Amino acid sequence: MTETNDSNITDYPLRQIYFYLTEGCNLKCRHCWLAPKYQSGSNTYPMMDVEVFTRVILQAKPLGLSGVKLTGGEPLMHPDIKDMLSCIRENDLRLVMETNGLLMTQEIAKTISTFPDPFVSVSLDGIDAKTHEAVRGVPGSFEKTVNGIRHLSDAGVKNQIIMSVMRFNMDQIGPMIRLAETLGVESVKFNLVQPIKRGEILHEKGETLSIEEMIDLGKVVENTLSKETRLRIDYDHPMAFRPLGKLFGEDGDGCSACGILGILGVLPDGAYALCGIGMNIPEMVFGHATKDRLSDIWEKTAILNELREGMPDQFQGVCKKCLMKHLCLGSCVAQNYYTSGHIWGAFWYCEQAYQKGVFPVTRLSEN
């Protein structure tokens, strides 16, 4: 990446780092946007060096770091996960974790509970083993995941179930909320399969919902199902399709974009990247933790400064016309780059809706 003039880190503090701890995963999920290699007892793949992990955190704190997200692959597969958790606590950082839950023991859940305001998302794609394991690809994973969720709830850790919605499991959305209530979670999030890597294949095969079905399902979830439970229910479609009450009301989630201007990814080999997309797109890799100062990466990387200077007015397609662009910030720049080949491309969901005439006209500018 070429360098540009220094940006003002006071204007753009580095709030959160996404650590992708492992190249491998103990599941074989059909829809995964990162497509990690399946790792079992007979084969292993590279994982992040704990010294690199610590070095990054120490260099990030002066830049404004307040929290980290541990993800993968599967973060709990890392043999030094306890040391990494200790490093996070010693540096007084908020902990967020994304996990499939298979390795979430009572001990780890109890350790997580000692952090200030921790949050853990656990993937569960069906209310029974047949459905969940058809997505995750490994027999026995359903029971282990459910047990992992219970361990978190029993330890008092704020946790969330994430269900990736596809054509064959969409009839379990309501029952999933009922199951979640029994497991003691705080919230349920329904994710739509992104058309990237394995998810792209599912879209091509017609195993995902059509754009019209996604929009209609969002209305059911937000207007009906979310009112029938004490749990917080999130349906992960773009802001332009959400009721204003879900954005700004008493129970709204506000500006819940990914925070692209305040995050940075670190890949398992120690490379800096926009996010995990760097595993699949070399152009999204900016440098390496063992060779480059993090402050230089954060202040001088051309694509990061281009995003800071161009958001949101440089977006193309329907995103340029959308009244929510200042909040949404393109929804997912990594996905937009994967789809269009440039960072200012429109988000696929919104562009499809616009081309089919189902984008909300009240969210479009007249210019």
N, C-alpha and C positions, 0 to 999 in steps of 0.2 A: 504494500500500500504506500502511495506517495503521501508526503506530509503537507499540511497546510499551516497557517499561522496559529499560534496558541489561542485556544478558546478560554473563556473565563470560567474557571471551575467553580467560582462562587455562584454563577448563574446556572451551571449544570453540575451539581455535585453528584458523585457516584454513590447512589443510595443503596444499591443492592447488587450483589454478585451471584450469578447462577453457576454453581459448581456442578459440572457433569462428571461425576466421580468415576464412572466405569464405562468401558467400551462394550462390555458384555452385559447380558441380562439373563435372569433365570426363568423368563417367560418368552414366548414366541408370538407376540401379539400381532394380529392380522392387520391392524390399522395404524401401527406406530409410525410417527412422522420422522423419527430418527433411525429406525430400523437397526438397532444394535444386534450384534451376533449373539446367538443362543449359547449360554455358558452353563455347563453342567459340571459334575465332579470330574469328568475325564478331560475337560478342556478349559483353558482360561484365556482371558484377553487383558490387554493393558488397563491399568487403573492409575489414578492420579497419585503422584508421590506426596506423602504427607508433608514433607519439607516445602514442596512447591505450594501446597495448600496454605501453610502457615505464612510463607513469604508473601503471597498475594494479599492475605488479610492484613498483614502489617503495613504493606504499602498502600492499601486501599483506605485505611482509617483516616489518614490526613486529607483524603479526597472527599470525605463525607460519609463513608460507609456506616450504615446503621443496621443492616441485616443481610443474611445470606439465605439462599435457597439451595438445598441439597437435592440433586436429582440424578438421573443416569441416562441410559441403562437403569440399574437398580442400585441406589446409594447404599442400602444396608448390606450389599454383598462385599463392600470394601473391608478388607481385613483390619484397617486402622480407623474404622468409623468412630470408635470410642475416643481415640486421640483427637480426631477432628471435632467431635462434639465438645471436648474439653477446651480446645482452642477457641471455639466460638463463644463458649461461656466466659472464658478468661478475658476475652476482648469485649465483653458486654454487648453482644450483638443479638438481634432477634433471629430466631431459628424458624425457617419454613422448610418443609420437606415434602417431596412428592415420591411416593413409594407404592409398590404393588402389595405390600403388607405381608408377604410370605415369611419374611424374617423378622417381623416386628414382635419381639419377645416381651414378656412382662418386665424384664430388666431394662431393656432399651426404652420402653414406654415410660417407665418410672424415671429414667435419666432425663428424657425429654421434658417431663413434667416439672423439672427443677429450673427450666429456662423461663425468663420473663415473657409471657404471652406467646408461647410457641403455637405453631399451626401445622398440621399434617394432613395432606390429601392422600387418600387411598383409592386406588382404582378398583371398581367392582362393576362388572358389565352385565350382570344378570342376577336374579333372585334364587337361582339354583345352579348346581354344578354343571349341568348340561349346557346351559346358555353361557355362563361365564367362561367355561373352559373351551367352548367353541371359538371364543374370541381370543383367549389367552394362550391356547395351544398346549397346555401342560396339565395332565390329569392330577387331581388332588389339590389344585391351586385354589379352588373356591373355598374349601374348608379352612385352609391356612390363612387366606385373606380375611375371612370373617373373624377368625380368632385374633388376627392382628388388630382389627378394628376394635374388638372388645377389649383388648389389652390397653389400647389408647384411651378408650372411654373410662375404663376402670381406674386408670391412673389420673383421670381428670384433665387429659390433654384435649384441647379444642381440635376436633378433627372433622373431616369432610369426606363423603363418598363422591367420587367422580365416576359417572357412567357415560361411556361413549355410545351414542345412539346410532344404531344401524337399522336397516329394514327388518332384520329378523328378531331384534330384541326390543323394538319400540313399544310393543304391547306390554312390556314389563315396567314402563316408566312409573305408573301409579303404584304397582306393587313394590317397586324399589323404595319409594317414599315410606311405605308402611314398614318394610324391613328396616330401613334406616332408623325409624322411630324406636324400634326394639333394640337396636345396637348402641343407642346413646350418643349418636353423632350430633354435631351442631347444624350441619347443612348438607345438602345434596346439590351437586352441580351436574347438569346434563351437557356434555360436550358433543359438538358436531364433528364428524370425521373430516379432517383437513385434507385437501387433495395434494398431498406431498408424500413421497416415497411409497410405503405400503398403502397408505390411505388413498393415494392417487389410483392405485390398482383397484381398490374397492369402488371408487367412483366410476371408473371405466367399466367395471362389471355390472354396474347398476345395483350394487349391494348397499349403497347409501340412499338416503331420501332425496327426492327431487327438491328443488328450491321452493316450490309451492308447498310441498309437504313440511319442509323445515319451518317455513313461516307459519303455517297453520298450527303445527305442533307447539311452536313458541307461544302462540295465543292461548292454547289450552293450558300449558304449564303455568304461564304467568297470570292468567285471568281466572283460572279455576283451581288447578291442583295446588298452587302455592297458598291458596286461601283455606285449604282443607287440612293444614298441618301446622304445628308449632315450629317446625324446622324452617330454616332459611332455604329457599329454593332458587337456584340460579340456572338460567337457560342461556348457554353461551352463544348467542347470536349477536350481531353488531348493534351498536347503540341506536342506530337509525330505526331499528325495528322494535325497540323496547318502549313500553308505555312510560310517559314522563314520571309517573308515580314510582316506577321501579328505579329511575335514575335519581330523582330529587325528592321523593316523598319521604315520609318518616321512616319507612322500612327500605328505602332505596339504597342502591349500592354506589351511587355517585359516578365518578369518572373512573370506571374500572378497567381502563386500558392497561396494557402490559407495562407501562412506564418506560417505554423504550429510551427516553432521553436520560434516564437515571440508572440504567442497568448495563452490565457487561457480563458476557459468558466466559467461563474458563473450561476448556475441553479436557478430557481425561489425560491427554499427553502434555498438558500445561499451556497449550496455545490459547491466546485471547481471541475471542470471536464475538460477533453481534449477539449470538445465543447459540443453542445447540445446532442451528442450521449450518454452522461452520463444519460439522462433521460430514456434510454432504456437498457443500458449496465452498470451494477454496477461497473464492473472492471475499467471503465473509470472515476470513481469518486475518488478524491484524499484527500478530507478533507472538512472542513466547515469554512466559514468566521467568525462564532461566536466562534469557538473553536481554530482555527489554525492561526498562523501568515502567511500572504501571502508569505513573503520572504522564510519561511521554505518550503512551498508548492512548490514554484518556483525553489528553489535550490536543494531540497532533494528528491523529488518524483522520484521513481525508473523509471517509464515508461517515464517520461520527459527526464531524463538523458540517458536512453537507446536510445531514438530517437536522441538526440544530438550526442551521440557517434557513432551511427550506420548508420546514413543517409549519403549518399544514398546507400552505398555498401551492406547493409544487406537485401535490398529488394529481393524478390523471384519472380519466374516466369519471365514473359517478362520484368517486371520492372528492373530486375537485368541486362538484356541485352540492355536496352534502352539507347541510347546516350543522351537522354534528361533528364535522371534521376536527374542530379545535379540541374536542373532548376525546374523540375516538383515535385520532392520530394514525389513521389507516388500519386500525384494528391489529394487524400483524405484519410488520414490514418484512420479516423473514419469509412469510408465506407469499407476500406480494412479489418479492424478488424471485422466489422459486417459480411462481406462476408466469410472470411477465419478463423476467430477465433484468429488471431494474427496480430500484428501491421506491420509485414513485408510482408504481403500478397500482391499480385499484384492487381492493380486496375482492376475492373471487365471489363470495356470497353476494355482496352488494352489486357487483357488476352483472352477475347472472340475473339477479332480481330486476335490475334496471332494464336489461335487454329483453326480458320477458314481460315487462310492463307491470311488475308487482312490487316495485320499490315504492315506499310511502311518499306520495307527492308532497305531503306537508313537511317533509324533511329535506326538500330540494330548494335551492335558491333559484330565483328567477333569472339570474345572470348566466 
